């Protein structure tokens, strides 16, 4: 579903109308928005949705661990969270680049190097929600951030579909 399409406009108006109809029922509104966001990601790619769910659950756990841990282990949870996020981003953004570069260098030297191509498609929004998760973890570590009240709140923070319009410079 493209942002600049009639389908997106209908989807957005439908979600907005349903959300407004719940009034002050915060939890029901958040569930509706989260399901709409997941539907939006699923329309793009089921792989993109699976990666978003994985990122959400792991980063929520890292955030809770950072807040609950002693001062000595907090740093390790932060480092593991940062490593996961950067590895996650690097895998999907640069895997094909390194594969093709390695094959090109081998070909230049007259060698035959066939590295099997993994079917890795760059999921939409991966940079945005990965950097958003990183700032969440770093802010919690530094004491500037607020721990998400529930996995629902964190999932909506990370997956809200209209954020993709802003891009990573939020």
N, C-alpha and C positions, 0 to 999 in steps of 0.2 A: 504494500500500500504506500503510494507516494504521498508526501506532504501536500504537494501542489496538485491534488486531484479532487474530483467530486466525491469519490469514495471516502477520502479522509475527512472532507467537510461533513458528510453525513455521519460518519463515525464520531467525529468530535461533537457535533450537535446532539447526537443520541446520548453519548456519555455525559455531556454537560447537563442535559435535561434530566436524565436518571439521577445523577448526583445531586442536583438541586432539589429533586423531589424528596430526598431523604432528610432535608432540613438539617437539624442539629445532631443527627445520629452519626457521630464522628466515625465510629467503628464500621458501620454499614457503608458509609461513603468511602472510607479508605479501602475496604474490601472490593467495592465496585470499581474504584479507580485502579486498584492493583490488578484485578481480573481483566479490565479493559487494556491495561498496559501490557500484560502478558499476552493477550489476544493480538495486540498490535505487533509485538515481537514475533509471535508465532506466524503471523501473516508474512513476515519477512523471511523467516527461516526457523524451523524447529530446532536447528543446531544453535542459533542465536539465543533462543529461549532457554535451552538447556545450559548454555554457558552462563547466562545471566542468573539463572537459579543457583548454579554452583557457586558463582562469585558471591551472590547475596548471602547464602547460608554460611559459607566459610568466613566472609568478612564480618558478619554478625557475631560469629563465634570468636573471632580474633578480637573484636571490639570488647565483648564481654570479658574475655580473658585478660585483656590489658587493664581494664578497670578493676577486676577482682584480684589480680595478682599482687604479690609483694613487689617492692621496688626493684629487687634484683631480677625477678623473672618477667616483669613488665616489658623490659627492653627486649628480651628474647621473643616474646609474643609479637612485639612490633616488628622486629627484624624478620620473623617468619612470615608475618602478614605482608610486609613490603616485598619480600622475596617471592611469595606466591603471586602477588599482583603484577610485579614486573615480569616474572616468568610467564605468566598467563598472557600478558600483553605482547611480550616478545615472541612467544610461540606463534601467535596468530598474525602478528604484523610482519614478522621478519623471516619466518620459516621458508617460505617460497623464495625470498630474496637470496638467502644463504645457499639454498639448494641450487638455484640457477647460477649463482656466482661460482660455486665449487665446480659445477659441470663446465662452465665457461673457461675457468682456469685450467682444468684438466684437458679440455679440448685444445687450448692454446699450446700446451706442451705435447700434444699428439697422443694424449692418453684418452682412453674411453672410460668415462665415469658415468654410470647410470645410477642415479639416486632415485629410488622409487618416490613418486610423487604422492604424498598424502593428500587426500581430498580435504584440504583445509581452506575454507572460505572465510574471508575476513568478516566477522559479524558486525552488523551495524551498531554503532554506539559503544563499541568495546573500549575505545580510548576514554570516552566520557565517563562511563560508569566505573572503569578501573581507576581513573584519577580521582573520581569522587570518593571511592572506597579508600584510597590512599590518604586523602585529606581527612577523612573521618577517623581513620586509625591514628594518624599523626596528631590530630587535634585532641583525641582522647588521651593519648600518651602525654602530651604537654599540659593537659588539664584545661584546655580551652574549649573542648567539645562537650556536647551533651550526649550521654548514652541513650540510644534509642530505647523507648519504653517497651517495645515488643518487636518481634521479628516482622510483624506486619508493618509497623512504622518504618523499620529499616528497609524492608523490601520495597515499599512505596517510594521511599527516598531515593533508592537506587534505580528503580525501574520506571518511574513516571514517564509516560510516553511523550508528553509535550516538551520534556527537557531536551530531547534530541534536536529540537529546533535551535536551541541556544548553542549547542556544541560544547567543546571542552573549555571554553572561556566563560564559565558561569560566574 
